[in-house]
């Protein structure tokens, strides 16, 4: 039996148009970066890659988040002390969340040290999904904590919605290949 992913509380609050615009920008940036990497390494353009493989790369790649450095650090720090887990699967999610957000913070801090333009943080898909599941289980108190948690949930919701859409497309393509 296929287990459903937990929906974010804020799913109904994010307008489809905003989600689509944000994720299209993310996907366009990822495609450009991929094409630049391929041209620098002398590889053939990514157009030669099968469509399903390209979609899987988009799905599992890095996604930009509309979060400030303080929010990224809040997530990382809460992985150390506040997010609860049950069993090895959730422990793995917690570690994945920590590592993904710690890496995003390190990249942003390095760019700042080198006086490079600091763009929105990019976090790997698995870390974003892990974070979304962990914050859905988070028990907190106080208005400031509630506002931060809600802000983070809204920022994660767009990429997660797009990941779900890509999952559906990939599943359809795999089904067509089987036939």
C-alpha positions as CSV (number, residue, x, y, z in Angstrom):
1,X,0.0,0.0,0.0
2,X,1.4,3.4,-1.0
3,X,1.8,5.8,1.9
4,X,0.6,9.3,1.3
5,X,2.9,12.2,2.1
6,X,1.7,14.6,4.8
7,X,0.2,17.7,3.4
8,X,1.4,21.1,4.8
9,X,-1.1,23.1,6.7
10,X,-0.5,25.9,4.4
11,X,-1.2,24.0,1.1
12,X,-4.6,25.7,0.7
13,X,-3.2,29.1,1.3
14,X,-0.7,29.2,-1.5
15,X,-2.2,30.2,-4.8
16,X,-1.5,28.0,-7.8
17,X,-0.3,30.9,-9.9
18,X,2.3,31.9,-7.3
19,X,3.5,28.3,-7.0
20,X,3.8,27.9,-10.7
21,X,5.7,31.2,-11.2
22,X,8.2,30.4,-8.4
23,X,8.8,26.8,-9.5
24,X,9.2,27.8,-13.2
25,X,11.9,30.3,-12.2
26,X,13.6,27.5,-10.1
27,X,13.4,25.0,-12.9
28,X,14.7,27.6,-15.5
29,X,17.6,28.4,-13.3
30,X,18.4,24.7,-12.8
31,X,18.3,24.1,-16.5
32,X,20.6,27.0,-17.2
33,X,23.1,25.8,-14.6
34,X,22.9,22.2,-16.0
35,X,23.5,23.4,-19.5
36,X,26.5,25.6,-18.4
37,X,28.0,22.6,-16.5
38,X,27.6,20.4,-19.6
39,X,29.1,23.0,-22.0
40,X,32.1,23.5,-19.6
41,X,32.8,19.8,-19.3
42,X,32.5,19.2,-23.0
43,X,29.5,17.0,-22.7
44,X,26.6,16.9,-25.1
45,X,23.7,19.3,-24.3
46,X,21.1,18.0,-21.9
47,X,18.6,17.8,-24.8
48,X,20.1,14.4,-25.6
49,X,19.1,13.1,-22.1
50,X,15.8,11.3,-22.1
51,X,12.9,13.3,-20.9
52,X,12.2,11.2,-17.9
53,X,15.8,11.4,-16.7
54,X,15.7,15.2,-17.1
55,X,12.6,15.3,-15.0
56,X,14.1,13.1,-12.3
57,X,17.2,15.4,-12.2
58,X,14.9,18.4,-11.7
59,X,12.9,16.6,-9.1
60,X,15.9,15.5,-7.0
61,X,18.0,18.6,-7.6
62,X,18.3,21.9,-5.7
63,X,15.4,24.3,-5.2
64,X,15.6,27.9,-4.2
65,X,13.7,28.9,-1.1
66,X,12.4,32.3,-0.2
67,X,13.9,32.2,3.3
68,X,16.3,34.5,5.1
69,X,19.5,33.3,6.7
70,X,17.9,33.4,10.2
71,X,15.2,30.9,9.0
72,X,17.8,28.6,7.6
73,X,19.8,28.7,10.9
74,X,16.6,28.1,12.9
75,X,15.9,25.0,10.9
76,X,19.5,23.7,11.3
77,X,19.5,24.5,15.0
78,X,16.2,22.9,15.6
79,X,17.5,19.7,14.0
80,X,20.1,19.6,16.8
81,X,17.6,20.0,19.6
82,X,13.9,20.6,19.0
83,X,12.7,18.3,16.2
84,X,11.5,15.0,17.5
85,X,11.8,11.7,15.6
86,X,10.6,8.2,16.0
87,X,12.6,5.3,14.6
88,X,15.4,5.1,12.0
89,X,13.4,6.5,9.1
90,X,12.6,9.7,10.8
91,X,16.2,9.8,12.2
92,X,17.5,9.7,8.6
93,X,15.1,12.5,7.7
94,X,16.4,14.6,10.5
95,X,20.0,14.0,9.5
96,X,19.1,14.8,5.8
97,X,17.4,18.0,6.9
98,X,20.3,19.1,9.0
99,X,22.9,18.4,6.3
100,X,21.0,20.0,3.5
101,X,20.3,23.2,5.4
102,X,23.8,23.3,6.9
103,X,25.2,23.1,3.4
104,X,23.0,25.9,2.2
105,X,24.1,28.1,5.0
106,X,27.8,27.3,4.3
107,X,27.4,28.1,0.6
108,X,25.7,31.4,1.4
109,X,28.3,32.4,4.0
110,X,31.1,31.5,1.6
111,X,29.5,33.6,-1.1
112,X,29.2,36.5,1.3
113,X,32.9,36.2,2.3
114,X,33.9,36.3,-1.3
115,X,31.7,39.3,-1.8
116,X,29.6,37.5,-4.4
117,X,26.0,38.3,-4.9
118,X,24.1,36.2,-2.5
119,X,21.0,34.8,-4.1
120,X,18.1,32.9,-2.5
121,X,19.4,29.8,-0.8
122,X,19.2,26.5,-2.7
123,X,18.5,23.4,-0.8
124,X,18.3,19.8,-2.1
125,X,14.9,18.3,-2.6
126,X,15.3,15.6,-0.1
127,X,16.2,18.1,2.6
128,X,13.2,20.2,1.8
129,X,10.8,17.3,2.0
130,X,12.4,16.1,5.3
131,X,12.1,19.6,6.8
132,X,8.4,19.8,5.8
133,X,7.7,16.6,7.5
134,X,9.6,17.6,10.6
135,X,7.9,21.0,11.0
136,X,4.5,19.3,10.6
137,X,5.3,17.4,13.8
138,X,6.9,20.3,15.6
139,X,5.4,21.4,18.9
140,X,6.2,24.9,19.8
141,X,4.8,27.9,21.7
142,X,4.7,31.6,21.4
143,X,3.8,34.0,18.6
144,X,7.3,34.5,17.3
145,X,7.8,30.7,17.0
146,X,4.4,30.3,15.3
147,X,5.2,33.1,12.8
148,X,8.6,31.7,11.9
149,X,7.2,28.1,11.5
150,X,4.3,29.4,9.3
151,X,6.8,31.5,7.2
152,X,9.0,28.5,6.7
153,X,6.0,26.2,5.8
154,X,4.8,28.7,3.2
155,X,8.3,28.9,1.7
156,X,8.6,25.1,1.5
157,X,5.2,24.7,0.1
158,X,5.9,26.0,-3.4
159,X,8.8,23.6,-4.1
160,X,7.1,20.7,-2.5
161,X,4.0,21.3,-4.7
162,X,6.2,21.4,-7.8
163,X,8.0,18.2,-6.7
164,X,4.6,16.4,-6.3
165,X,3.6,17.6,-9.8
166,X,6.9,16.3,-11.2
167,X,6.4,13.0,-9.4
168,X,3.0,12.6,-11.2
169,X,4.6,13.4,-14.6
170,X,7.4,10.9,-14.0
171,X,5.0,8.2,-12.9
172,X,2.9,8.8,-16.0
173,X,6.0,8.6,-18.3
174,X,7.1,5.4,-16.6
175,X,3.7,3.9,-17.0
176,X,3.7,4.8,-20.7
177,X,7.2,3.2,-21.1
178,X,5.9,0.0,-19.5
179,X,3.1,-0.2,-22.1
